[in-house]
Amino acid sequence: MSTSTHQEHPGRFAGMATTPPATVPRLTSEQVWHAVTKASFAVISHVTPAGEPRSSGVVYITGGDRMYVAVAEDSWKARHIAADGHISVTVPVRRGGILSLLMPIPPATISFPAIAAVRSADDLRGSPMLDRLTPLLPAERRESSAIIEIRPVGHFVTYGVGVSLTQMREPVLARARVPVR
């Protein structure tokens, strides 16, 4: 009988994601980004200056090849992300239409590492991005907000994007890894 050890599977136990098996390339970075632009909710994850993991849901808009999120300028998100700038983003993509009301169909997902910069709302004053973010903010926070600008880097890792609902049940068919362009 063989037992698995850390040496046999480095990375598997070290908390590091291993490279997924190669999948048939079927998605382009443009198709993945198009799905991101159609959504408006994401989970961003980062670490605190003390090295503790954190994540939270955010509502975002896109412009060009960036995502933009408005947060309170004194929020922990603004402070922690400004301290490091490396984050990960997961965008759930609704699937199933009316069928999802009858059956539990999980969302597809798009995940990616990103570089984030925290900017003051003044930095974007007069910009169409700020005009598009304004309706997402309560009136009392519009003057005291920070904007997190998110630039994807590396690869998009998808699950269930560009495949049928039945193919989502087969991991080898449902996942893809697409370079960010």
N, C-alpha and C positions, 0 to 999 in steps of 0.2 A: 504494500500500500504506500502510495506516495503522498507526502504532505507538501503543501505550498509554503514557501518561505519568502521573506522579503527579498532575498538575493535572486530568487527565480523570477520575480515580477517587480523589478524596480519601478518606481513611479506609481504602481497600483496601490501601494500602502503609504506612500509619502505625501498623499494629498494632491498630487499633481495629476492632471488629466493626461492620459496616454493618447497617442495619435490613433484616431479611429481607423478601422480598415478602409481601404480605398473603396469609393463608391463610384458608380457610373456617373460621369459628369453630365448633368441634365439642366442645371441652373446656371445662370450667369449672375455676376455681381449686380448688374442692372435690374434683373428680375427680383433679386432679394431686396435691393434697396427700394424698389417700387412697392413691395409688400410692407416694408418699414414705413414708407411715406403714407400708405393707406391707413395704418393703425395710428393710435394716438396715446397709447398707454404702454409703459415699459417699467421694468424693475431694474434699478441701477444698484450695483454693489461696489463697495470700496472698503478700505480699512481705515480705522481711526489712526491718529498719530501714535497711539499706544499699541497699534497692531491688531486691534480687535475688528472682526468682520462686521459689516453693516450692510443692510440693503433696504430699499424702500421703493414703493411705487410712485411713479411720476407721470404726469400728463405732458406731452411734448408736441412740438411742431418740427417740421423739417424745412430746410432751405439749402439748396445745392446738395453737397455731400455731408451736411452736418445736421445734428439734432439740437434743439434748444429747449431748455427747461427753465421756468421761472421759479425761484425759491426766495424765502425771506433772507435778506442779506446777513442777518445774525443767526441763521439756522445752523444746526450741526452739519447738515449736508454741505452747505456753502463753506463752512470752516474746514471740515475734514477733506473735502475734495480739493479745495485750494491748497492744502498742505502737501498733497501728493500728485494728484492729477491722473492717476491710473485707475480706471474703473472697468467694470464689465457691465454689459447691458443685455437684458433678455426682453424680447418683444413677443408677447403672446399674439398669435394670429388666429382669430375666430374661424372655425370650420363647421360645416354641417348644416348651416341654414336652419330651416324649419325642422329638419331631422334631429338637430341637437336639442330640441324641446322634448323629443320623445325618448332619446337615448343619451347616455352620458358619453359625449364625444369631447375628448380633451382638445385644447387648442394646439395648433402647430406652434413651433417656437423658432425664433431667430436669435442667436446669442453671438456676442462678439466683444473682444477687448476694445477699449477706446482710450483716447487722451481727452481729458476734460479740462476746460479753463473756466474759472469763475470770473465773470465780468460784472461791472456795475451796470445798472439800467442806463446810466448816463453814457456809457460806451456805445450803446446802440440807439441813443436818442435820434429820432428822425429816420431810423432804419425800418424797412418793411417788417423785419423780424420782430421788433418790439411792438409794432402795431398789431401783428398777428398774435403775439403773446398776451397782450393787454386784456382781451376778453376772458382769459383763463384765470385772471387774478381778481380777488375781491377788491373793491374800490379802495378800501382803507390800506391795502398793501401795495398799490400800484407805484407809489413814490419811494417805497423802501424795499425794493426787490433786487435780487441779484439774478443774473442770467448764467446758466451753465451751458457752455457751448461744448458739444460732444462730437469728436471726430473718430469714426471707426478706424481701426488699424488691424493688420493681420488677416484673419479669415472670419467670414460669417460661418457659423455652424448652425445648420437648420435641422429641424425635425418636422416632417409632415408638410413642408412647403413644396408645391409643384407636383404633388402626388395625390392619388385618389384616397378617399377615406379608408377603403379596404387595404390599400398599400401602407397606410399609417400603422397597421398592425404588424408589419414586417420591418424591423429596425434596419435591415440592410437596404431596403428599398426606400424607407422614409427619411433617412438622414443624408445630409450632404455637407461638404466643406468647400466653400467658395472663397477665393481670394478677394479681399476688399480692393477696389481699384481707385 
